[in-house]
Amino acid sequence: MPDAQHGQHAQPQTAANAAGEARYVIGVDYGTLSGRAVVVRVSDGRELGSAVLDYPHAVMDSTLAATGAALAPDWALQVPADYVAVLKSAVPAAIADAGIDPADVIGIGTDFTACTMVPTLADGTPLNELPEYADRPHAYVKLWKHHAAQPQADRINTLAAERGESWLPRYGGLISSEWEFAKGLQLLEEDPELYNRMEHWVEAADWIVWQLTGRYVRNACTAGYKGILQDGEYPSADFLAALNPAFADFAETKVAHEIGQLGASAGTLTAEAAAWTGLPEGIAVAVGNVDAHVTAPAAQAVLPGQMVAIMGTSTCHVMNSDTLTEVPGMCGVVDGGIVSGLYGYEAGQSGVGDIFAWYVKNQVPARYVEAADAAGTSIHQYLTDLAYREPVGAHGLIALDWQSGNRSVLVDHELSGVVLGTTLTTRPEEIYRALLEATAFGTRTIVETFNASGVPVTEFIVAGGLLKNPQLMQTYSDVLRLPISTIASEQGPALGSAIHAAVAAGAYADVRAAGQAMGSVNKNVYTPNEQSALAYDRLYAEYSALHDYFGRGTNDVMHRLRAIRRDAFAAEKAESAESGAQA
């Protein structure tokens, strides 16, 4: 069992700080649609400046930008050069915003979405940057929400269960289509030429650090949670060969690499990266990390039982425990996956803010947008304000939050969304509220699963952009029947990366000590309303019934609809190819 004792508070140890001179670190948070850089003071975590760059190519989920060719259903790709653009733009802009001397920066840390994968050559060159592969979808980054590898994930899960693979329980009994091995197997089977040309299958979290340092170091977090590295071993060559003989050496030749521990230095800033960022050559670069896990110390939430929910386009739930056990449908448990000395647990919801954005973009009448503009508020807040004029349950609706599949606890990205109970008098704001509530019910499902598995959730802390919606936060408190604390920073992942940079630079003894000095949290900002909680209990019972009916095999209509959709797409593609050949 890991040692659950926490390190004592440590004072910054740099000579410059001892002399009373201010020192700074940079945290860079790579999200789904943009990258954000934040300048943070080492001594107390004060955020002095920030800047954001929206990725020029955003997310390619319908067409490939280089050619305009249509992508198959459930694809989500990105362009790795967009990540370097963040270093060239957002980092210098954040330094300028802070008004500091770059010479006073002692380290930089980064975090990334996961599992987001980059196929590269031996020197780290992404395959899409080779002219001969620019028109090949598999040459690009597969973003975390690329769910087209579900058939491969299903085969991995079936075979692992049949063989009784020891690593499977560490992932709640199911491997996700979002992760390294499912996506890698899809690449092999759909574009074997590219697979054979690829020399490294790299987490974007590690690729960006490679660009900063010139060294490829694989971070322990993604290696454990997304790369099925447990007790020092990947799935065996025998297991992989049973999936596909050409996949036998995948772990050994494409995945395995030097592992860097969280908070350690991966190397130092190269001259090239210094020129990109305006930072001093030779400063410490922290080992890469995941956006969710890096946030825990920024929220001062590293004790057992403190669940941190990073709520944005999706939600990731992370929590430490001194207990190692199986939690059905969790994303994984990794020794030291968040901080050393404790087991780090992860679960998540693959669609949250994305669901709200999808609904607003596609389902809300123009008159609502115009009314929101006239009121000087966002369409999201306008819909929220309208919806919460009514008591809980007055809309007569229940929804399933599966528009992007289900990450936990069903681990099935072939599932899809449902809104039940609409009538000819149902209004847009009522459906919007039902979707908000559905994500809270999804979180309650996760929390109850942890509790039932002997890993109790004793505190719930929220980070991420969605904490700005007070009605949503109150709904979560009522549904969970727990107080909701909130991270004090509006840029939790970036602050977390800065904390890890401070440790990598030697300013603090470990991540716990740095988090105590540089992180901050607002305790119990929202508390449950008993009347609302009782009403939500009734709705949650209906959610749970639908959850199991559609998600646990009673009615596989969602899977059948997905198959019909794929067949239709394939038929259209074949017809188009035939027409082109005849022409």
Buried (B, 14 or more C-beta within 10 A) or exposed (E): EBEBEBBEEBEBEBEBBEEEEBBBBBBBBBBBEBBBBBBBBBBEBBBBBBBBBBBEBBBBBEEBBBEEEBBEBBBBBBBBBBBBBBBBBBBBBBBBBBEBEBEBBBBBBBBBBBBBBBBBBEEBBBBBBBEEBBEBBBBBBBBBBBBBBBBBBBBBBEBBEEBEBEBBBBBBBBBBBBBBBBBBBBBBBBBEEBBEBBBBBBBBBBBBBBBBBBBBBBBBBBBBBBBBBBEEEBBBBEBBBBBBEBBBEBBEEBBBBEBBEBBBBBBBBBEEBBEBBBBBEEBBBBBBBBBBBBBBBBBBBBBBBBBBBBBBBBBBBBBBBBBEBBBBBBBBBBBBBBBBBBBBBBBBBBBBBBBBEBBBEEEBEEEBBEBBEEEEBBBBBBBBBBBBEEEBBEBEBBBBBBBBBBBBBBBBBBBBBBBEBBEEEBBBBBBBBBBBBBBBBBBBBBBBBBEEBEBBBEBBBBBBBBBBBEBBBBBBBBBBBBBBBBBBBBBBBBBBBBBBBBBBBBBBBBBBBBBBBBBBBBEEBBEBBEEBBEBBBEBBEBBBEBBEBBBEEEEBEBBEEBEEEBEEBEEEEEEEEEEEEEE
